[in-house]
C-alpha cells in the first residue's frame, strides 16, 4: 500500500478526554506503525506529546472562509491524502469539507459517526430559551430535523460514512433518510488494552462505573437506584465511580439524600485500567451508546459487564449469559437480581471471566487495521 498522510479532525486530541479521543490516538499509532503519517486538526484540548508540526488548533469563531483557508493550507502543506472527520457536524466543518471536496483533488474524506444513529432522540434541549427558538426556526426553515440534515450533508460529501456496528447501517439509512447504503461501512473501535486477556487478575468485592458524568446519556441515577437496592441485601461490596462532569454534584446530592452506602468517587483518571483489574463487575445504565469503549475495556480486564439493551451494538460486545449480562431497557429490578446473583456465586463469575475473549477478537488491532485499509485503497 502507498503510504498515506492522514488528517484527523476532532474536538480534542488528548486521549484521556474521552472515547473518541482515545480511539483516534490508538488508530494513529496503528497507522504510523505501518509507515503512514498522521496529523490532527482540533479546537479544544491539546496533546503536548504530539509534535507542533503535526497539528493545527482551529478557532470555531472565525468566519467560515478564514476557517477554510487556514485548514486547507495545512492540508496542502502536508500533502494530506485522507481526512477522517470524527463525527463533527458544525457548519464550518461541513462547509470546509464540501469546499475541500470541490477544490482539492485526490483527498479522500471519511466521516465517522461515533454514536448510535438514534442518538438525536436523546439530545438534551438547550437551557437557553433563545437557543431553543433558534433551533426551532432552523428546523422549520430546513423542513427537517437539523441534525438529520447535517448527517445527510456529510453523507453526500464523504467518500465513506463509517458507523461502529453492522447493526447501525440499517439504522442510519432509516433515521437519516438516506437513499442508498453505498458509502456506509462498519468498523468497530480497537482494543485499548490489547494484552490482558490471558492474565488472571486478583478480583475484589467491587463494582465499577467508568463514564463521563452526563446524565442525559449515561443515566447514572438509575445505577444509583439499583445500587441502593443491592446494598439492602449485600453489605460487603462497594461501588467505585470513575469519571468527571457537570452531573457530579447531582450524583453526590442524590447519594446523600437517599442515604446510599458504599459509594466511592475516584474522579477523573487518565488511565482507569487498575480499577478494571481489581473490580469484579462493571455497571452501565446508558440511554444510548455507539460502540462502548468502556464495555470493551471491562471485558479485556475480565471485569464482568452488565448493561441495558438500549443500543443495538451491545450484542457485538456482550453475549448474554456467556461473557456478560444484557438487561431489558430500564428493568431495574432484574438488574438488581442479576448483580446479586453474580456477587453470590464465585463459580458463575469465574465462568463469565473465562469467556471474556469470546467477542474481543473482532476488535483486535490487526482486524481493525484491515477494515480501515480497505477504505484507504
N, C-alpha and C positions, 0 to 999 in steps of 0.2 A: 504494500500500500504506500502511495505517495504521502509523505509527512505533511500534516496539516497545521495551520495556525488557527487556533480556536479561541473565540471570544465568548465568555460567559457574561450575560447581563443579569444582574440581580440586585436586590435591595442592599444586602450586606455581604461581606466576604469573610467574616470571622466565623469559623466552624461552630464555636460554642454558642452562637446566637440562636441556632435552631436547626431543624431537619434539612431544609433546603440548602442552607449554607454548608452543612456537613456533607450532604450528597455532592455538591459542587466540588468541594475540597477533595473528596475521595476520587471522583471521576477525573479531576485534573491530574491527580497523582497517577492514576492508571494510564491516562493518555500520554503523559510525559515520560513514563517508564518505557513507552513504545516509541519514543522519539518525536512525538508531536510537541508543539509549544502552545501553552495556554495563557490567555490574557483575561483581564477582568474589568468590566465597567460597573460601577456601583455608585450609590449616593448616600449611604448611611454609615455603617460601621466598617472601618478599615481593618486590614490584617497586616500587621507590621512585618510578618515573615515573608510576605510577597514583595519582590523587587518593585521599586517605583516604576521602572521602565515597562513593567508588565501589567500595569493597572492604571485606570483613569477614574477619578472621582467626579461625578457629574452633579449638576445643580438643576433640580427639577423646577426651580422657579425661573429659569432662563426662558426667554422667548423660544418658541419651537424651532425656528430656523437656526438660531445660535446653538441650541442643543444639538441639532442635527449636524451642523458644521463641525462642532467640536468632536463628536463621536465619529463622524465619517473620516475626519482627518486621522484619528487614531487608527481606524480600520485600514486606511490606505498606507500609513507609515509602517504598520506591522504586517501588511500583506495578509490580512485575515481571510481565510477560506470558508470558515464555518462560524455562524453565530448561534449560540444556544441561549434563547430567552427563557429564563427560569420563572415563567408564569406571570410576568408583569404586564399590566394592562393600561398603564397611564397613557393619556392622549399623546404625550411626547414620544413614548415608546412606539406606539402604533404608527404615528406619523413618520418617525425616523426609520423604522423597519420598512415601511411602504416605500419611502424615498430611496433607501439603500437598494431595495429590490429593483427599482426602476433605473437608478443612476450608476450603481456599482455592479459590474458584471462579475460572474464567477464567484459569488458569495452565496453559500447555501444557508438558509435560515431554518432553524429547528425550534419550534415553540413547545415548551413543556408545561403541562397542567399538573401541578403538584397537589391536587386535591381530587375529591370525587366531583364528577360533573354536576352533581346535585348540590354543591356547596352553596350556591346562590340562595337556596331556600332558607339557609340558616344565617345569612349575613345580618349582622347587628345593625339596626336602624341608627343613623346618626342622632346624637343627643340634641344637636342644634336644629331648631325648627326651620331656620333659614336654609340649612343644607338639605333637610328633608324636602322642602319645597323645590329647591333647585333640582334634586334628583327626580321628583315627580314631573316637573316641567320637561326635563331632558327625556324622560321615558315617553311622555306624550308626543314630543316632537319626533323622537326616533321611531315611534309606533311599535315599540317592543321594549322589553326589559333591557336596560343599558348594559348590564353585564353579559347578557346573551349576545347583544350586538357586538361588544368588544371581542368575544370569543369567535364569532363569525368572521370578523375582520381579520383577526390573527390567523384563522384557518385559511382564509383566502390568500394572505400574504406569504405564509410559510411554505417551505418545501415538504416538511414533515411536521405533524402535530402529535407529540408524544404524550400518552397517558400512562398511568402507573400499573394498570392491570388490564388483562384482556376483557374483563367484565365491564370496564369503563368505555369500551369502544361503542357498544350499542347505547350506553347511557349518554355519551357525548353527542351521538347522532340525534337522539330523541330530544335531549334537553336544549341543545344549541341549534336545533332545526337545520342540521347540515344536509346537503343534498346528496352527498356521497361519503364513502369512507376511504377514498384513495390515498389520502395523506395520513390517516390515523395509524398509529403504531404503538404497541405496548412494550414498555421497558420498565422493569421494577427497579427499586433502589438497591444499591450494592450493600453488602455486609459492612458494618462499621468495625466490628470485632471479628476478624476472619479466622483466628487461630485458636479459638477457645473450645471448640465443640468436643474435643477429646479429653478435656480437663475435668476432673471431679472436684467441685467446689465444696467447701465446708459451709453448709447452709444453716442459717439461724431462724428463729421464730419471728420472721419479719415479712411484712407485706410492703411493697413499694409502689409509689406512683411517680412517674417521671414525666413532667409536662410543663408547658407554658401555662401560666395562670390566666387563661382566657376562658371564662365561664361559658360564654356564648358557644364555644366549640367543645371544650373539654369536659363540661358538665361534672365538675369535681364535687359539687354539693351532693349529687347522687351517690358518689363514692363515700362521702362522709355519712350520709344516712345509712348506707349499707354497713359501714364500719361500726356505727353506733349499735346496730342490732347484733353484729358479730360479737362485740365486746360484752354484751349481756349474757353470752353463753361461753365465750372463750376469753380468759382474762390474762393469759401469759404470752400473748403475741402483741407486736407493736406495728403501727403503720408509719412508714417513713416517706415523707413527701419531698421530692427534689424538683426544684423549679423556681420560677420567679414570674412576676407580672402584676398587673393592676388589681387583680382579684384577691391578692394575698390577704389584705385587710378583711375582705368579706369572709374568707375561709376561717381565719383565726377568730373572728367575731362569732361565726356560726358554731365553731367548736366550743367556745366559751359559753354561749347561750344554751347550747344543747347538752353541755357537760359531757362531751365525748372524750373518753380516756385514751391514753397510749398512742397519741399522735405526735410525731416529731417533724418539724420543718427544718430542712437542711439548706434551703436557699439555692441559689444558682451554683452549679458545679460544671466546670469546663469539661470534665471527664467523669461521668457518673458510673463508670464500669465497676468500681469497687462495690458500689451499692447493689448492682445487679448480682454480683458474685456472691454476696452474703445473703441476699434475700431469697426466700422460698417461693413467693408468689408475686406476680405483677398485676396490678389492677388498672383497667381502662374503662371509662364510662362515657366516652366521647359521643356527641351527637353525630359527628361525621369525621372522617379521616381520608387521606389519599391512600398511600401505602405506608402504614405507620412504621417509622424508623424505630420507635421505642419498643414496639412488639417484637420486631426482628432482633433488636439488641437484647431483649429479655430472653428470647429463645436461645440466642447464641451463648448466653451465660447461664443456661439451664435454670432460669427463673420462670416458673410456670405462668403463662399469661391467661388471664380471664377477661373477657370483654363483651360488650353488647354487639349484636349483629346489626349495626346501624350504617354499615358501609359494605358494599359487595366484595371489596378486595380482602376483607378479613379472611375469607376462605383460601386465599393464596398463601396465607401465613399460618393460620391455625387449622388443624384437622381436629374437629370437635371430638373430645373424648380420647384423643391419641396423644397430642403434644400440647394441648391447651383446652380451654373451655369457652364455648360461644354461648352467650345468653340471649334469649329473645329480647328485642328492644325494650328497655326500661322495666324489665321484670326484676325488681329489686329483691323480692322475697326469694326467687330462685337463685339469684346471685349470692344472697346470704347463705343459703343451704349448700351451694356448691363450694364456697370458700371454706365453710366449716367442715364439709366432707373431706376436703384436701388436708386441712390442718389436723384432722383427727386420724389420718391414715398415712403413715410414712411409706408403706409399700406402694400405695397409689401414687404418691408424689414421686417416688423413685422410678415408677413406670413411665410417668409423663416426662421426666428428665431424660430417661434413656431414649425417648422418641423425639427429642428436641430437634434432631437433624433432619427429620422427615421432609420438611418443606424448605430447608435452608439452601439446598444445592442450587435452586433457580436464582438465588441472589448472590452466588459466589462471583468474585471479580472476573474470573475467566468467562463466565456465562454472560455477564452484563457487558463486558468488553465486546464480545462477538455481536451482541444485539446492536450496540452503538455503531460499530464499524460497518454494519450493513447499510446504515444511513450515510456514512461518510463517503462511500464509494460513488 
